[in-house]
Structures are given as structure tokens and as C-alpha cells.
């Protein structure tokens, strides 16, 4: 069951434009529960309780599985506890310790796992202040599971009243956020196709000052993608070009899918950024050693999804 859920999430929202379904306005109001909901984390939980699990790319499984999820839950326990409101909300939804022992015994990774899975979804959700409420636009897994998801847009106020303005059925986004096959990676020995790189090979990266320095490949990622996967065909006015999934990070913290004509990238102006179908079967990424994790792809400085 855990594997099915993870696969479903990996095929859900993270990188590019959704496909399937017709966005149809369906304004409706879901009354607030009794009592005051309060904090933003509780408002996010209200949305999850109402609409079901978030459809998103689980960072522990995409673009590569990083470790046993229970071990990662234990590793991130200090991060979960760091925000008192979030930790209290997690514990309220998952009362995992019922024994009156002080100090309480250490929690195991398996005990922390349901909290950790919720914590990852809560962190992936965004609420934007809008008047006296918060606007949201999130994809949630449909009741049938699998690849189906629903994009729900609307507002939620501090009391927990939800006003839905739009539902888009079957509006999932492909998770892969890596580079197209054939992308040329700059190395001290010349350019190498991204799919030909291996761990330990030398590549160029940028140091903290932006200077080009020698590094080694610390990690390689490759992800199978469906024939419906969309990538961005990016063209710069200085002649450089790139094919990358919309969610791939730039070196300055943006994503390729956010770029529009007239924006700047790596010292040049974006001439065009268009979504196109990608039939390459796999996308690829790498992580160089060094403080920035950046590298040059087709001459364009990018970040890595593997950090």
C-alpha cells in the first residue's frame, strides 16, 4: 500500500502544467467546523481533512529514493519539533504516545512516520493572504487514487470556512523535473551528455563567488517519464538554449517553468520559453560537489534537484 501511494504521489503534482479535464468554476462554500481553527498549519490540515491527501512530488522518492522513509522521519524529528504549532497539530492528528511517562521515551522512526508524511505535505502547501482569508490552489488526490487528482482553488478564512472557486478534474502534473537527454554538461575535459555522466567524474561548478571551479559528480539521477511529459524549450537572446522540465531549479532559486520572455537568466535575456512534449523516455540530473551544487547545462548555469 505504501508503495502504491508513493507511486501515485510521484505521478502527481510538482513540475509543469496539468493535463486532462476542463477547469469548470463551481463556487461553493463549506461551512467552518465548530470552534475557531486558528493557525495557518491548522488551516492547511483543514484542507487536507476536507479534500484528502495532497498530490505532490514527495522529496524523499523523487527524483531518486534517498533512504528508508522511517529513517528519514527520525532524521527530521528536530525539524518537525522546531515549530511548536506544527508539532502540536501533528501530535493532535496522530496521538502516538498514550503512556504517562516523564520524560517520554524517544520516538522511533516508525512512530514518527505518519507525522512525517503529514509534515511533508503541510510544507508543500501554500496559503496566500487574501483580504481577511487565505487563497489556495492545490492538487489533491482523487478518491480513486492512481494518477487522478483534482486542482481545487479557493479561499479559507481563519475560522475554517472554505470557499471553492474552481475545480479542475484530473489535473495532475508530471513530477520529473530534470534535464532532457542530450543536454551537454560542462566539464574540464569538454562537454559531456548528461546521460553519459557517472559518479566521480569531473565537472565544472560555481563557487560561492560565482567563479567556475572543478568539482566531482556526487550523485546522478534519472527518471522515467510518460509520453505526456512536458518540458520547457528555453531560448536566450545570446543563442544559448535548454530543454528542461518546468520544475528544474535555476541557479538563483527560481524554476525553469516560471521564466517568461523578457526575464533574465544567467546574464542573458529570455527570448522564449515554451512548453513542448518530450518523448525521450527519461530525464536526468546530477549533483556536483561544492557549496552551490550548480553546474552548466548547454552553457546555462542551473541548480540541481538532488540537493
Secondary structure, 3 states (H helix, E strand, C coil): CHHHHHHHHHCCCCCCCCECCCCEEEEEEECCCCCCCCCHHHHHHHHHHHHCCECCCCCCCCCCCCCCHHHHHHHCHHHHHHCHHHHHHHHHHCCCCCCCCCCCCCCCHHHHHHHHHHHHHHHHCCCEEECCEEEEEEEEECCCCCCCEEEEEEEEECCCCEEEEEEEECCECCCCCCEECCCEEEECCEEEEHHHCCCCCEEEEECCCCCEEEEEEEEEEEEECCCCCEEEEEEECCCCEEEEECCCEECCCCEHHHCCCCCEECCEEEEEEEEEECCCCEEEEEEECCCCCCEEECCEEECCCCC
